[in-house]
Amino acid sequence: MADQTNHNQAGEVAPSTVDKKAPSVAEEHAPSTDSPEATDLPTANAPDSNAAKPTATPPKREKPAAKAAVGEKPAAAATEEKPAAAKAAKKEKAPAVEDKPFVEFIEQDYLPALQKAIAQQGVQDLQVSFAKQKLPITGFESAEECWQIIGTWKEIGARQFNLYFPEEDIQGKKGFSCNEGKKPSTLESFLIDERKITLDLLVFGLVQRLDGQKWLGIN
């Protein structure tokens, strides 16, 4: 049989025409270098069982807001309650008796307090009145009427004092006079050095003045 293998001049064996026309299966299915297309071999596109599978990232959970401590109120509620509490305290605070209208203060607060204070000094027959009239002082006959507190005891009219309020205001100017059986001739200033007159100060000032006149207690 003749040798079908062709030899070239260099002695190398040239491939036969059969080899040239029948490329191997691997060459037919080899991927092209021009594009990254997958081959149709059964195992070419199969996933690698040894490859690491992607791990699903769990959704982030939002942390719950910190709970307020037991007995602690939210800041907004506390802010709203503060003005409310301040208003309530302001409403509950009763107005001072000295802020009452002048006549109301004298009749409802001053006269009862004055009679009680003088009675505690041993005087039991004091009579006190409150009237708007002329000043019973020599030389003041032409003066206008003003509110006065008139107190008398010991054989009615034997001893008398007058406390004057020409401005109808306990914080304004005040005068005092006293007499024993005759018309007074002197008008004195009363509590002129005090910046603010209170009920207690007004009572104390008059009791002190009467005690200085020796009309209280065993005097």
N, CA and C of each residue as an Amber inpcrd file, in Angstrom:
protein
   657
   0.8720000  -1.1860000   0.0000000   0.0000000   0.0000000   0.0000000
   0.8910000   1.2120000   0.0000000   0.4630000   2.1160000  -0.7980000
   1.2880000   3.3310000  -0.9040000   1.0910000   4.1820000   0.3060000
   2.0950000   4.8590000   0.7620000   2.0210000   5.7610000   1.9260000
   1.3250000   7.0250000   1.5140000   0.1720000   7.2470000   2.1980000
  -0.6310000   8.4310000   1.8550000  -0.1320000   9.6760000   2.5280000
   0.7820000   9.5490000   3.4220000   1.2760000  10.7250000   4.1680000
   2.2070000  11.5100000   3.2960000   1.9450000  12.7640000   3.1150000
   2.7740000  13.6450000   2.3160000   3.8960000  14.1960000   3.1420000
   5.0090000  14.2240000   2.5470000   6.1880000  14.7870000   3.2320000
   6.6320000  15.9990000   2.4530000   6.8670000  17.0780000   3.1410000
   7.3910000  18.2820000   2.4840000   8.8810000  18.1740000   2.3730000
   9.3950000  19.1750000   1.8010000  10.8240000  19.1240000   1.5550000
  11.6300000  19.0630000   2.8200000  11.1370000  19.6650000   3.9150000
  11.9020000  19.6780000   5.1770000  11.7500000  18.3890000   5.9210000
  10.9600000  17.4990000   5.3660000  10.8050000  16.2330000   6.0330000
   9.6930000  16.2180000   7.0480000   8.9150000  17.3450000   7.2230000
   7.8200000  17.4160000   8.1860000   6.6150000  16.7600000   7.5900000
   5.8440000  16.1730000   8.4050000   4.6250000  15.4820000   7.9680000
   3.5260000  16.4830000   7.8040000   2.9550000  16.5810000   6.6200000
   1.8620000  17.5480000   6.3890000   0.5570000  16.8920000   6.7130000
  -0.3880000  17.6440000   7.2290000  -1.7010000  17.0780000   7.5610000
  -2.4000000  16.6510000   6.3150000  -3.1620000  15.5880000   6.4480000
  -3.9250000  15.0850000   5.3100000  -5.1400000  15.9240000   5.0790000
  -5.7530000  15.7630000   3.9120000  -6.9510000  16.5420000   3.5940000
  -8.0900000  16.1850000   4.4830000  -8.0710000  14.9450000   5.0030000
  -9.1430000  14.5400000   5.9360000  -9.0340000  15.3300000   7.2070000
  -7.7860000  15.4770000   7.6610000  -7.5840000  16.2360000   8.8960000
  -7.9800000  17.6820000   8.7150000  -7.7390000  18.2190000   7.5100000
  -8.0770000  19.6260000   7.2800000  -9.5670000  19.8370000   7.2330000
 -10.3050000  18.8870000   6.6720000 -11.7460000  19.0890000   6.5150000
 -12.5190000  18.7180000   7.7630000 -11.9770000  17.9350000   8.6550000
 -12.7220000  17.4910000   9.8460000 -12.0700000  18.0130000  11.1050000
 -12.4110000  19.2440000  11.4810000 -11.8670000  19.7880000  12.7480000
 -12.4500000  19.0380000  13.9140000 -11.7410000  19.0130000  14.9800000
 -12.2000000  18.3090000  16.1940000 -13.4260000  18.9750000  16.7630000
 -14.1650000  18.1610000  17.5250000 -15.3950000  18.7000000  18.1890000
 -15.0540000  19.8580000  19.0970000 -13.9310000  19.7700000  19.7620000
 -13.5350000  20.8420000  20.6810000 -13.3190000  22.1310000  19.9410000
 -12.7860000  22.0370000  18.6760000 -12.5520000  23.2540000  17.9080000
 -13.8440000  23.8590000  17.4550000 -14.8550000  23.0210000  17.1250000
 -16.1420000  23.5790000  16.6950000 -16.8280000  24.3420000  17.8060000
 -16.6570000  23.7790000  18.9620000 -17.3810000  24.4090000  20.0920000
 -16.5030000  25.3670000  20.8780000 -15.3270000  25.6270000  20.4160000
 -14.4620000  26.5680000  21.1470000 -15.0080000  27.9770000  20.9760000
 -15.0460000  28.7420000  21.9920000 -15.5900000  30.1130000  21.8970000
 -14.7040000  30.9900000  21.0560000 -15.3510000  31.9240000  20.3800000
 -14.6270000  32.8670000  19.5480000 -13.8890000  33.8470000  20.4110000
 -12.7700000  34.2710000  19.9190000 -11.9970000  35.2660000  20.6670000
 -12.5080000  36.6600000  20.4450000 -13.4550000  36.8030000  19.4780000
 -13.9810000  38.1400000  19.1870000 -15.0610000  38.5790000  20.1550000
 -15.8540000  37.6360000  20.6790000 -16.9630000  38.0250000  21.5590000
 -17.0550000  37.0470000  22.7010000 -17.5250000  37.4750000  23.8550000
 -17.5790000  36.6040000  25.0360000 -18.8250000  35.7720000  25.0480000
 -19.2080000  35.1260000  23.9540000 -20.4380000  34.3260000  23.9160000
 -20.1840000  32.9790000  24.5700000 -21.1920000  32.4650000  25.1880000
 -21.0890000  31.1690000  25.8580000 -21.2050000  30.0610000  24.8270000
 -20.5650000  28.9760000  25.1100000 -20.6400000  27.8190000  24.2140000
 -21.8750000  27.0190000  24.5030000 -22.2180000  26.0800000  23.5550000
 -23.4000000  25.2480000  23.7590000 -23.0570000  23.9110000  24.3580000
 -21.8530000  23.7970000  24.9150000 -21.5200000  22.5550000  25.6060000
 -22.3370000  22.4240000  26.8560000 -22.7190000  21.2090000  27.1840000
 -23.5910000  21.0390000  28.3610000 -23.0000000  21.6060000  29.6150000
 -21.7070000  21.5420000  29.8020000 -21.1110000  21.9690000  31.0780000
 -20.5530000  23.3720000  31.0200000 -20.6530000  24.0030000  29.8220000
 -20.0150000  25.3120000  29.6880000 -20.6900000  26.3680000  30.5310000
 -22.0450000  26.3830000  30.6050000 -22.7930000  27.4250000  31.3310000
 -23.2800000  26.9660000  32.6980000 -22.9270000  25.7600000  33.0920000
 -23.4030000  25.2500000  34.3910000 -22.7340000  26.0190000  35.5060000
 -23.4780000  26.3450000  36.5410000 -22.8750000  27.0740000  37.6640000
 -21.9120000  26.2160000  38.4140000 -20.8740000  26.8110000  38.8860000
 -19.8680000  26.1050000  39.6560000 -20.3950000  25.8590000  41.0450000
 -20.5040000  24.5640000  41.3840000 -21.0470000  24.2350000  42.7100000
 -20.1100000  24.6760000  43.8070000 -18.8430000  24.8340000  43.4670000
 -17.8860000  25.2340000  44.5000000 -17.8180000  26.7390000  44.6870000
 -18.4510000  27.4850000  43.7330000 -18.3910000  28.9440000  43.8530000
 -19.2080000  29.4010000  45.0600000 -18.7530000  30.4590000  45.6780000
 -19.4570000  30.9590000  46.8740000 -20.7640000  31.5910000  46.4690000
 -21.8210000  31.1460000  47.1190000 -23.1470000  31.7010000  46.8320000
 -23.2880000  33.0560000  47.5120000 -23.9130000  34.0190000  46.8030000
 -24.0830000  35.3500000  47.4380000 -25.0020000  35.2530000  48.6440000
 -24.6340000  35.9280000  49.6600000 -25.4240000  35.9380000  50.9120000
 -26.3610000  37.1360000  50.9170000 -27.6420000  36.8460000  51.1280000
 -28.6340000  37.9430000  51.1390000 -28.4110000  38.8130000  52.3650000
 -28.3770000  40.1380000  52.1520000 -28.1930000  41.0760000  53.2660000
 -29.5330000  41.3420000  53.9390000 -29.6610000  40.9970000  55.2110000
 -30.9590000  41.2200000  55.8900000 -31.2730000  42.7010000  55.9660000
 -32.5550000  43.0640000  55.8730000 -32.9160000  44.4990000  55.9800000
 -32.5760000  45.0530000  57.3460000 -32.1300000  46.2860000  57.3420000
 -31.7670000  46.9490000  58.6070000 -33.0300000  47.2750000  59.4060000
 -32.9490000  46.9620000  60.6680000 -34.0760000  47.2820000  61.5620000
 -33.8010000  48.5880000  62.2860000 -34.8080000  49.4300000  62.2390000
 -34.6470000  50.7210000  62.9160000 -34.7640000  50.5170000  64.4150000
 -33.8350000  51.1160000  65.1010000 -33.8830000  50.9960000  66.5560000
 -35.0740000  51.7610000  67.1070000 -35.8110000  51.1340000  68.0090000
 -36.9500000  51.8610000  68.6030000 -36.4670000  53.0510000  69.4190000
 -37.2730000  54.0950000  69.4080000 -36.9020000  55.2900000  70.1650000
 -36.7730000  54.9410000  71.6310000 -35.8040000  55.5690000  72.2640000
 -35.5950000  55.2860000  73.6830000 -36.8240000  55.6550000  74.4790000
 -37.2250000  54.7090000  75.3210000 -38.4080000  54.9650000  76.1520000
 -38.0670000  55.9600000  77.2400000 -39.0310000  56.8370000  77.5180000
 -38.8140000  57.8130000  78.5790000 -38.7560000  57.0940000  79.9030000
 -37.9530000  57.6010000  80.7880000 -37.8520000  56.9970000  82.1070000
 -39.1930000  57.0380000  82.8070000 -39.3670000  56.0950000  83.7270000
 -40.6560000  56.0170000  84.4350000 -40.9070000  57.3220000  85.1710000
 -42.0850000  57.8910000  84.9720000 -42.4500000  59.1540000  85.6330000
 -41.9560000  60.3790000  84.9170000 -41.1720000  60.1930000  83.8460000
 -40.6590000  61.3470000  83.1000000 -41.5970000  61.6900000  81.9580000
 -41.9560000  62.9410000  81.8380000 -42.8940000  63.3810000  80.8100000
 -42.1360000  63.8750000  79.5990000 -42.7260000  63.7270000  78.4010000
 -42.0800000  64.2510000  77.1980000 -41.7640000  65.7230000  77.3380000
 -40.6750000  66.1420000  76.6600000 -40.2440000  67.5380000  76.7780000
 -41.3200000  68.4930000  76.3320000 -42.0240000  68.1730000  75.2360000
 -43.0580000  69.0780000  74.7190000 -44.1690000  69.2460000  75.7360000
 -44.5970000  68.1300000  76.3550000 -45.6810000  68.2120000  77.3360000
 -45.2470000  69.0170000  78.5460000 -43.9810000  68.8080000  78.9800000
 -43.4900000  69.5420000  80.1380000 -43.4460000  71.0370000  79.8480000
 -43.0540000  71.3990000  78.6130000 -42.9980000  72.8200000  78.2450000
 -44.3710000  73.4490000  78.2590000 -45.3860000  72.6740000  77.8250000
 -46.7400000  73.2100000  77.8010000 -47.3160000  73.3330000  79.2030000
 -46.8920000  72.4360000  80.1140000 -47.4560000  72.4480000  81.4510000
 -46.8920000  73.5740000  82.3050000 -45.6620000  73.9970000  82.0200000
 -45.0550000  75.0400000  82.8430000 -45.8390000  76.3490000  82.8080000
 -46.1530000  76.8990000  81.6030000 -46.9520000  78.1280000  81.5920000
 -48.3070000  77.9270000  82.2310000 -48.9050000  76.7370000  82.0450000
 -50.2220000  76.4710000  82.6280000 -50.1320000  76.4950000  84.1430000
 -49.0590000  75.8910000  84.7000000 -48.8950000  75.8720000  86.1550000
 -48.6600000  77.2750000  86.6900000 -47.8810000  78.0890000  85.9380000
 -47.6250000  79.4580000  86.3660000 -48.9050000  80.2750000  86.3880000
 -49.7550000  80.0740000  85.3640000 -51.0240000  80.7940000  85.3150000
 -51.9340000  80.3840000  86.4600000 -51.9500000  79.0840000  86.7540000
 -52.8020000  78.5930000  87.8370000 -52.3650000  79.1810000  89.1650000
 -51.0290000  79.2290000  89.3910000 -50.5200000  79.7920000  90.6440000
 -50.8510000  81.2740000  90.7460000 -50.8290000  81.9560000  89.6060000
 -51.1360000  83.3790000  89.5980000 -52.5990000  83.6220000  89.9280000
 -53.4670000  82.7500000  89.4210000 -54.8930000  82.8960000  89.6830000
 -55.2290000  82.5840000  91.1350000 -54.5270000  81.6080000  91.7170000
 -54.8240000  81.1930000  93.0740000 -54.3890000  82.2470000  94.0990000
 -53.4030000  83.0580000  93.7560000 -52.9130000  84.0720000  94.6790000
 -53.9500000  85.1800000  94.8380000 -54.4330000  85.3250000  96.0650000
 -55.4700000  86.3250000  96.3390000 -54.8620000  87.7300000  96.3140000
 -55.5910000  88.7200000  95.8430000 -55.0630000  90.0920000  95.8370000
 -54.8990000  90.6100000  97.2630000 -53.9390000  91.4950000  97.4680000
 -53.6940000  92.0640000  98.7880000 -54.8690000  92.9390000  99.2000000
 -55.1670000  92.9410000 100.4910000 -56.3010000  93.7490000 100.9850000
 -56.0560000  95.2340000 100.7300000 -54.7800000  95.6110000 100.7010000
 -54.4640000  97.0270000 100.4700000 -54.8090000  97.4850000  99.0570000
 -55.0370000  96.5240000  98.1450000 -55.3760000  96.8670000  96.7650000
 -56.8750000  97.0960000  96.5790000 -57.6380000  96.8790000  97.6150000
 -59.0850000  97.1060000  97.5240000 -59.3790000  98.5950000  97.3680000
 -60.5570000  98.9550000  96.9080000 -60.9550000 100.3710000  96.9000000
 -60.8580000 100.9450000  98.3140000 -60.5330000 102.2230000  98.3870000
 -60.2460000 102.8680000  99.6760000 -61.3390000 102.6450000 100.7260000
 -62.5750000 103.0070000 100.4050000 -63.6660000 102.8960000 101.3830000
 -63.8890000 101.4450000 101.7970000 -63.8290000 100.5350000 100.8260000
 -64.0270000  99.1100000 101.1110000 -62.9440000  98.5910000 102.0480000
 -61.7130000  99.0030000 101.8280000 -60.6070000  98.5670000 102.6830000
 -60.7920000  99.0530000 104.1190000 -61.1530000 100.3290000 104.2830000
 -61.3200000 100.8920000 105.6220000 -62.4440000 100.1880000 106.3820000
 -63.5810000 100.0270000 105.7220000 -64.7550000  99.4620000 106.4010000
 -64.6160000  97.9590000 106.6630000 -64.0850000  97.2310000 105.7190000
 -64.0450000  95.7770000 105.8450000 -62.8080000  95.2450000 106.5580000
 -61.7050000  95.9670000 106.4530000 -60.4500000  95.4330000 106.9960000
 -59.8330000  96.2860000 108.1060000 -59.7350000  97.5880000 107.8850000
 -59.0080000  98.4100000 108.8470000 -59.7590000  98.6110000 110.1660000
 -61.0100000  98.9920000 110.1040000 -61.7480000  99.2700000 111.3470000
 -61.8380000  98.0340000 112.2630000 -62.2040000  96.8580000 111.7530000
 -62.2380000  95.6790000 112.6340000 -60.8660000  95.3630000 113.2420000
 -59.7920000  95.4820000 112.4300000 -58.4510000  95.1940000 112.9320000
 -58.0300000  96.2160000 113.9830000 -58.3990000  97.4850000 113.7800000
 -58.0430000  98.5400000 114.7350000 -58.7650000  98.3460000 116.0680000
 -60.0500000  98.0580000 116.0300000 -60.8110000  97.8450000 117.2670000
 -60.2590000  96.6510000 118.0540000 -59.8930000  95.5990000 117.3590000
 -59.3380000  94.4180000 118.0220000 -58.0070000  94.7420000 118.6860000
 -57.1440000  95.4980000 117.9850000 -55.8240000  95.8380000 118.5240000
 -55.9450000  96.7440000 119.7480000 -56.8740000  97.6870000 119.7220000
 -57.0490000  98.5950000 120.8610000 -57.6690000  97.8500000 122.0380000
 -58.5900000  96.9210000 121.7600000 -59.2010000  96.1240000 122.8300000
 -58.1460000  95.2750000 123.5340000 -57.1490000  94.7990000 122.7770000
 -56.0840000  94.0110000 123.3800000 -55.2020000  94.8510000 124.3050000
 -55.3130000  96.1830000 124.2110000 -54.5650000  97.0950000 125.0810000
 -55.3590000  97.4590000 126.3390000 -56.5040000  96.8240000 126.5250000
 -57.2840000  97.0500000 127.7570000 -58.4170000  98.0450000 127.6050000
 -58.6640000  98.5590000 126.3870000 -59.7420000  99.5230000 126.1730000
 -60.9600000  98.7640000 125.6450000 -62.0460000  98.7540000 126.4070000
 -63.2260000  97.9780000 126.0380000 -64.4070000  98.8440000 125.5780000
 -64.3530000 100.1610000 125.8230000 -65.4970000 101.0060000 125.4750000
 -65.2230000 101.9390000 124.2900000 -64.3420000 101.4960000 123.3690000
 -64.0150000 102.3210000 122.2130000 -65.1500000 102.2700000 121.1880000
 -65.4740000 103.4140000 120.6740000 -66.4420000 103.5290000 119.5740000
 -65.7270000 104.1570000 118.3810000 -65.8290000 103.4940000 117.2450000
 -65.1260000 103.9520000 116.0460000 -66.1300000 104.1560000 114.9230000
 -65.9870000 105.2850000 114.2010000 -66.8530000 105.5710000 113.0550000
 -65.9860000 106.0260000 111.8840000 -66.5920000 106.0200000 110.7080000
 -65.8840000 106.3920000 109.4800000 -66.8060000 107.3110000 108.6860000
 -66.3480000 108.5550000 108.4580000 -67.2230000 109.5360000 107.7990000
 -66.3910000 110.5330000 107.0030000 -67.0870000 111.1660000 106.0340000
 -66.4650000 112.2180000 105.2380000 -67.0480000 113.5380000 105.7150000
 -66.1870000 114.3920000 106.3270000 -66.6700000 115.6340000 106.9360000
 -65.5260000 116.6490000 107.0450000 -65.8770000 117.8290000 107.5520000
 -64.8920000 118.8940000 107.7310000 -63.8970000 118.5250000 108.8310000
 -62.7190000 119.1250000 108.7750000 -61.7240000 118.8630000 109.8010000
 -62.1120000 119.6250000 111.0750000 -62.1800000 118.9470000 112.2180000
 -62.5670000 119.6080000 113.4650000 -61.3730000 120.2790000 114.1500000
 -60.6170000 121.0480000 113.3890000 -59.3950000 121.6460000 113.9200000
 -59.4700000 123.1520000 113.7200000 -59.0540000 123.8560000 114.7400000
 -59.0670000 125.3140000 114.6760000 -58.1490000 125.7850000 113.5410000
 -58.6930000 126.6600000 112.6540000 -57.9360000 127.2030000 111.5370000
 -58.1640000 126.4280000 110.2350000 -58.8940000 125.2930000 110.2860000
 -59.1650000 124.4960000 109.0770000 -60.6580000 124.4830000 108.7300000
 -61.3710000 125.4880000 109.1950000 -62.8150000 125.5220000 108.9560000
 -63.1570000 125.6300000 107.4690000 -62.3060000 126.2590000 106.6850000
 -62.5780000 126.4470000 105.2500000 -62.0460000 125.2970000 104.3820000
 -61.3840000 124.3520000 104.9890000 -60.8220000 123.2270000 104.2200000
 -61.9350000 122.3030000 103.7380000 -61.6900000 121.6170000 102.6670000
 -62.6810000 120.6920000 102.1120000 -62.8800000 119.4850000 103.0300000
 -64.0020000 118.8390000 102.8580000 -64.2670000 117.6240000 103.6250000
 -63.3120000 116.5120000 103.1910000 -63.0160000 115.6400000 104.1170000
 -62.1790000 114.4870000 103.7830000 -62.6010000 113.3060000 104.6610000
 -62.2100000 112.1360000 104.2050000 -62.5490000 110.9350000 104.9520000
 -61.7560000 110.8850000 106.2590000 -62.4730000 110.5150000 107.3460000
 -61.8460000 110.4740000 108.6620000 -62.3070000 109.2430000 109.4360000
 -61.4090000 108.7400000 110.2570000 -61.7710000 107.7110000 111.2310000
 -61.8190000 108.4060000 112.5860000 -62.9660000 108.3280000 113.2110000
 -63.1670000 109.0160000 114.4890000 -63.3340000 107.9670000 115.5810000
 -62.5020000 108.0800000 116.6070000 -62.5950000 107.1440000 117.7310000
 -62.8190000 107.8920000 119.0380000 -63.7850000 107.4320000 119.8240000
 -64.0720000 108.0520000 121.1240000 -64.2720000 106.9560000 122.1740000
 -63.9000000 107.2320000 123.4040000 -64.1690000 106.3350000 124.5360000
 -64.0680000 107.1050000 125.8390000 -64.3480000 106.4440000 126.9230000
 -64.3650000 107.0080000 128.2740000 -65.2800000 108.2120000 128.3420000
 -66.4990000 107.9700000 128.7220000 -67.5030000 109.0130000 128.8380000
 -67.5730000 109.7540000 127.5110000 -68.2380000 109.1650000 126.5610000
 -68.3630000 109.5880000 125.1670000 -67.9410000 111.0410000 124.9630000
 -66.9340000 111.1910000 124.1200000 -66.4690000 112.5240000 123.7570000
 -65.3880000 113.0650000 124.6530000 -65.0900000 112.3950000 125.7720000
 -64.0590000 112.8970000 126.6790000 -62.6870000 112.7750000 126.0020000
 -62.5020000 111.6500000 125.3170000 -61.2630000 111.4650000 124.5650000
 -61.6380000 111.1240000 123.1210000 -60.9880000 111.8180000 122.2240000
 -61.3070000 111.5800000 120.8080000 -60.0450000 111.7130000 119.9600000
 -59.9380000 110.8500000 118.9700000 -58.8570000 110.9700000 117.9860000
 -59.4750000 110.9290000 116.5930000 -58.7900000 111.5760000 115.6580000
 -59.2080000 111.5850000 114.2510000 -58.0110000 111.2220000 113.3710000
 -58.2570000 110.2980000 112.4430000 -57.2360000 109.9310000 111.4620000
 -57.7660000 110.3600000 110.0980000 -56.9990000 111.2350000 109.4000000
 -57.4840000 111.8680000 108.1670000 -56.8250000 111.2660000 106.9150000
 -57.6700000 111.1710000 105.8700000 -57.2000000 110.6980000 104.5620000
 -57.6720000 111.6930000 103.4930000 -56.9590000 112.8250000 103.3380000
 -57.3930000 113.8480000 102.3760000 -57.3440000 113.3830000 100.9140000
 -56.5290000 112.3900000 100.5830000 -56.3980000 111.9280000  99.2090000
 -57.1960000 110.6440000  98.9350000 -57.9530000 110.1860000  99.9360000
 -58.7330000 108.9540000  99.7920000 -57.8580000 107.8050000  99.2910000
 -56.6750000 107.7170000  99.8690000 -55.6970000 106.6980000  99.4630000
 -54.8020000 106.4250000 100.6650000 -54.7160000 105.1650000 101.0780000
 -53.8990000 104.8500000 102.2510000 -52.4110000 105.0730000 101.9760000
 -52.0120000 105.0940000 100.7090000 -50.6210000 105.3630000 100.3570000
 -50.3380000 106.8580000 100.2470000 -51.3750000 107.6720000 100.2710000
 -51.2210000 109.1230000 100.1420000 -50.9880000 109.7990000 101.4900000
 -51.1520000 111.1150000 101.4980000 -50.9490000 111.8830000 102.7370000
 -51.9990000 111.5260000 103.7780000 -51.5650000 111.5350000 105.0400000
 -52.4600000 111.2050000 106.1560000 -52.1740000 112.1670000 107.3110000
 -53.2050000 112.4450000 108.1000000 -53.0410000 113.3520000 109.2420000
 -53.6750000 112.7660000 110.5030000 -53.2900000 113.3310000 111.6360000
 -53.7990000 112.8420000 112.9230000 -54.0260000 114.0320000 113.8620000
 -55.0890000 113.9200000 114.6630000 -55.3320000 114.9030000 115.7280000
 -56.0130000 114.1740000 116.8810000 -55.8450000 114.7070000 118.0970000
 -56.5110000 114.1210000 119.2670000 -56.8540000 115.2510000 120.2560000
 -57.8440000 115.0060000 121.1150000 -58.2590000 116.0130000 122.0980000
 -58.9720000 115.3400000 123.2650000 -59.0380000 116.0800000 124.3770000
 -59.7500000 115.6050000 125.5590000 -60.7310000 116.6930000 125.9950000
 -61.9420000 116.5830000 125.4610000 -63.0030000 117.4930000 125.8750000
 -63.0040000 118.8560000 125.2080000 -62.0890000 119.1430000 124.3280000
 -62.0900000 120.4260000 123.6420000 -61.6250000 120.2440000 122.2080000
 -61.8220000 121.2600000 121.4030000 -61.5060000 121.1870000 119.9840000
 -59.9950000 121.0950000 119.7780000 -59.5190000 120.2010000 118.9470000
 -58.0660000 120.0920000 118.7090000 -57.5400000 121.3000000 117.9380000
 -56.2860000 121.6270000 118.1710000 -55.6780000 122.7820000 117.5130000
 -54.4690000 122.4070000 116.6630000 -54.0920000 121.1530000 116.6830000
 -52.8900000 120.7310000 115.9460000 -53.2140000 119.5710000 115.0060000
 -52.7480000 119.6860000 113.7490000 -52.8790000 118.6110000 112.7650000
 -51.4900000 118.0320000 112.5330000 -51.3310000 116.7800000 112.8760000
 -50.0380000 116.1210000 112.7480000 -49.9860000 115.2680000 111.4770000
 -48.7650000 115.1290000 110.9410000 -48.5590000 114.1770000 109.8440000
 -48.5420000 112.7640000 110.4390000 -48.9610000 111.7910000 109.6450000
 -49.0650000 110.4240000 110.1570000 -48.4230000 109.4500000 109.1600000
 -47.4290000 108.6790000 109.6680000 -46.7170000 107.6720000 108.8600000
 -46.1970000 108.2510000 107.5320000 -45.4890000 109.3580000 107.6280000
 -45.0000000 109.9990000 106.4050000 -43.6730000 109.4070000 105.9140000
 -42.9890000 108.6570000 106.7640000 -41.6810000 108.1290000 106.3810000
 -41.7430000 106.7130000 105.8100000 -42.9060000 106.1510000 105.7400000
 -43.0420000 104.7780000 105.2410000 -43.2680000 104.7810000 103.7280000
 -42.5310000 103.9520000 103.0230000 -42.6680000 103.8900000 101.5620000
 -43.9680000 103.2170000 101.1380000 -44.3340000 102.1520000 101.8400000
 -45.5570000 101.4230000 101.4950000 -46.3590000 101.1490000 102.7540000
 -47.6130000 101.5290000 102.7180000 -48.4950000 101.3410000 103.8640000
 -49.2350000 100.0220000 103.7230000 -49.2080000  99.2210000 104.7720000
 -49.9400000  97.9600000 104.8020000 -50.9790000  98.0270000 105.9170000
 -51.8650000  97.0460000 105.9390000 -52.8900000  96.9920000 106.9800000
 -52.2450000  96.9310000 108.3610000 -51.2750000  96.0540000 108.5350000
 -50.6360000  95.9060000 109.8420000 -49.9150000  97.1810000 110.2670000
 -49.2490000  97.8310000 109.3170000 -48.5220000  99.0570000 109.6440000
 -49.4910000 100.1770000 110.0110000 -50.6040000 100.2430000 109.3350000
 -51.5920000 101.2870000 109.6220000 -52.2040000 101.0890000 111.0110000
 -52.4370000  99.8490000 111.3970000 -52.9680000  99.5530000 112.7350000
 -51.9080000  99.8480000 113.7940000 -50.6960000  99.3380000 113.5640000
 -49.6180000  99.5300000 114.5370000 -49.2990000 101.0080000 114.7570000
 -49.2760000 101.7720000 113.6510000 -48.9440000 103.1950000 113.7720000
 -49.9360000 103.9510000 114.6430000 -51.2120000 103.6640000 114.4830000
 -52.2170000 104.3840000 115.2780000 -52.1960000 103.9240000 116.7370000
 -52.0520000 102.6150000 116.9630000 -51.9800000 102.1150000 118.3470000
 -50.7680000 102.7180000 119.0550000 -49.6430000 102.8000000 118.3720000
 -48.4330000 103.3770000 118.9540000 -48.6350000 104.8590000 119.3000000
 -49.3220000 105.5740000 118.3970000 -49.5680000 107.0120000 118.6580000
 -50.4970000 107.1990000 119.8660000 -51.5150000 106.3800000 119.9900000
 -52.4360000 106.4850000 121.1350000 -51.7470000 106.0800000 122.4370000
 -50.8460000 105.1210000 122.3300000 -50.1060000 104.7250000 123.5220000
 -49.1660000 105.8440000 123.9560000 -48.5850000 106.5500000 122.9600000
 -47.7400000 107.6950000 123.2990000 -48.5540000 108.8110000 123.9480000
 -49.8470000 108.8740000 123.6900000 -50.7280000 109.8610000 124.3070000
 -51.1720000 109.3980000 125.6900000 -50.7550000 108.1700000 126.0600000
 -51.1150000 107.5630000 127.3490000 -52.6270000 107.3350000 127.4690000
 -53.2210000 106.8780000 126.3790000 -54.6620000 106.6110000 126.3590000
 -54.9660000 105.1010000 126.3720000 -53.9550000 104.3030000 126.3790000
 -54.1640000 102.8680000 126.3210000 -53.7020000 102.1980000 127.6240000
 -54.1940000 100.9660000 127.8330000 -53.7810000 100.1980000 129.0090000
 -54.2030000 100.8670000 130.2900000 -53.2120000 100.9760000 131.1960000
 -53.5050000 101.5660000 132.5350000 -53.3180000 103.0700000 132.5390000
 -53.0150000 103.6570000 131.3640000 -52.7900000 105.0940000 131.3040000
 -54.0750000 105.8640000 131.5860000
